[in-house]
Amino acid sequence: MTTEIEDGVLAGAHSYWQTVNLTGMLRELDETGLEIVDNQKTSLQERRKLAEKTKAFRTIPDTEKLEEFKPLLRAYQHEIDALTKRMKFAENGFLKLFKSLSEAPDPEPFLAGLIEQRQQTRSLIEQESE
Protein backbone atom coordinates (compact mmCIF):
# COMPACT_ATOMS: atom_id res chain seq x y z
CA MET A 1 0.00 0.00 0.00
CA THR A 2 1.53 3.27 -1.10
CA THR A 3 0.75 6.36 0.89
CA GLU A 4 1.42 9.35 -1.32
CA ILE A 5 1.32 12.72 0.32
CA GLU A 6 0.27 15.60 -1.85
CA ASP A 7 2.59 18.59 -1.66
CA GLY A 8 -0.28 20.97 -0.90
CA VAL A 9 -1.54 18.87 1.99
CA LEU A 10 1.94 18.52 3.41
CA ALA A 11 2.58 22.26 2.99
CA GLY A 12 -0.72 23.03 4.71
CA ALA A 13 0.13 20.81 7.66
CA HIS A 14 3.59 22.34 7.88
CA SER A 15 2.14 25.84 7.76
CA TYR A 16 -0.35 25.03 10.50
CA TRP A 17 2.26 23.57 12.82
CA GLN A 18 4.45 26.64 12.24
CA THR A 19 1.61 28.89 13.42
CA VAL A 20 1.00 26.65 16.44
CA ASN A 21 4.59 27.29 17.55
CA LEU A 22 4.80 24.09 19.56
CA THR A 23 7.92 25.22 21.42
CA GLY A 24 6.21 28.41 22.57
CA MET A 25 3.05 26.50 23.42
CA LEU A 26 5.00 24.03 25.54
CA ARG A 27 6.70 26.91 27.34
CA GLU A 28 3.28 28.46 28.09
CA LEU A 29 1.92 25.09 29.23
CA ASP A 30 4.91 24.64 31.52
CA GLU A 31 4.24 28.04 33.11
CA THR A 32 0.54 27.24 33.37
CA GLY A 33 1.31 23.88 34.93
CA LEU A 34 3.60 25.45 37.52
CA GLU A 35 0.94 28.01 38.39
CA ILE A 36 -1.68 25.26 38.71
CA VAL A 37 0.59 23.37 41.12
CA ASP A 38 1.09 26.57 43.15
CA ASN A 39 -2.67 27.12 43.15
CA GLN A 40 -3.22 23.58 44.40
CA LYS A 41 -0.79 24.14 47.27
CA THR A 42 -2.44 27.45 48.14
CA SER A 43 -5.87 25.85 48.00
CA LEU A 44 -4.82 23.10 50.39
CA GLN A 45 -3.38 25.63 52.85
CA GLU A 46 -6.51 27.78 52.67
CA ARG A 47 -8.77 24.78 53.19
CA ARG A 48 -6.82 23.84 56.30
CA LYS A 49 -7.13 27.39 57.64
CA LEU A 50 -10.85 27.34 56.93
CA ALA A 51 -11.21 23.99 58.70
CA GLU A 52 -9.40 25.43 61.74
CA LYS A 53 -11.66 28.50 61.77
CA THR A 54 -14.74 26.27 61.52
CA LYS A 55 -13.49 24.05 64.33
CA ALA A 56 -12.80 27.11 66.51
CA PHE A 57 -16.26 28.47 65.68
CA ARG A 58 -17.88 25.28 66.94
CA THR A 59 -16.15 25.60 70.30
CA ILE A 60 -17.28 29.13 71.14
CA PRO A 61 -20.40 29.63 73.26
CA ASP A 62 -23.70 30.06 71.42
CA THR A 63 -24.02 33.62 72.71
CA GLU A 64 -20.85 34.65 70.82
CA LYS A 65 -21.54 32.72 67.62
CA LEU A 66 -23.59 35.51 66.05
CA GLU A 67 -20.62 37.90 66.23
CA GLU A 68 -18.17 35.29 64.91
CA PHE A 69 -20.44 34.07 62.12
CA LYS A 70 -19.82 37.02 59.76
CA PRO A 71 -16.01 36.63 59.66
CA LEU A 72 -16.40 32.89 59.14
CA LEU A 73 -18.91 33.43 56.35
CA ARG A 74 -16.53 35.95 54.70
CA ALA A 75 -13.72 33.38 54.91
CA TYR A 76 -15.91 30.82 53.13
CA GLN A 77 -16.92 33.37 50.49
CA HIS A 78 -13.28 34.31 49.97
CA GLU A 79 -12.33 30.66 49.50
CA ILE A 80 -15.18 30.10 47.04
CA ASP A 81 -14.02 33.13 45.04
CA ALA A 82 -10.42 31.89 45.08
CA LEU A 83 -11.49 28.40 43.96
CA THR A 84 -13.57 29.90 41.16
CA LYS A 85 -10.59 31.98 40.00
CA ARG A 86 -8.27 28.94 40.06
CA MET A 87 -10.86 26.84 38.23
CA LYS A 88 -11.23 29.44 35.47
CA PHE A 89 -7.44 29.67 35.11
CA ALA A 90 -7.08 25.89 34.72
CA GLU A 91 -10.07 25.62 32.37
CA ASN A 92 -8.82 28.44 30.15
CA GLY A 93 -5.39 26.81 29.92
CA PHE A 94 -6.95 23.51 28.93
CA LEU A 95 -9.36 25.06 26.42
CA LYS A 96 -6.57 27.06 24.77
CA LEU A 97 -4.53 23.89 24.29
CA PHE A 98 -7.56 21.91 23.15
CA LYS A 99 -8.47 24.56 20.56
CA SER A 100 -4.97 24.54 19.09
CA LEU A 101 -4.75 20.77 18.93
CA SER A 102 -8.31 20.18 17.73
CA GLU A 103 -7.66 22.28 14.63
CA ALA A 104 -4.33 20.61 13.90
CA PRO A 105 -4.04 17.97 11.21
CA ASP A 106 -3.12 14.53 12.52
CA PRO A 107 0.64 14.16 11.87
CA GLU A 108 0.52 10.33 11.81
CA PRO A 109 -0.51 9.94 8.15
CA PHE A 110 2.15 12.43 7.08
CA LEU A 111 4.84 10.66 9.05
CA ALA A 112 3.73 7.26 7.76
CA GLY A 113 3.77 8.56 4.19
CA LEU A 114 7.18 10.14 4.61
CA ILE A 115 8.60 6.91 6.05
CA GLU A 116 7.20 4.93 3.15
CA GLN A 117 8.51 7.43 0.59
CA ARG A 118 11.92 7.33 2.24
CA GLN A 119 11.95 3.53 2.07
CA GLN A 120 10.96 3.66 -1.61
CA THR A 121 13.72 6.17 -2.30
CA ARG A 122 16.28 3.93 -0.57
CA SER A 123 15.08 0.96 -2.63
CA LEU A 124 15.45 2.94 -5.86
CA ILE A 125 18.94 4.10 -4.89
CA GLU A 126 19.95 0.52 -4.05
CA GLN A 127 18.55 -0.75 -7.37
CA GLU A 128 20.40 1.94 -9.34
CA SER A 129 23.69 1.20 -7.58
CA GLU A 130 23.50 -2.52 -8.50
Secondary structure, DSSP 8 states (H G I E B T S, - for coil): ------HHHHHHHHHHHHHHTHHHHHHHHHHHHHHHHHHHHHHHHHHHHHHHHHHHHHHS-HHHHHHHHHHHHHHHHHHHHHHHHHHHHHHHHHHHHHHHHHTS--HHHHHHHHHHHHHHHHHHHHHHH-
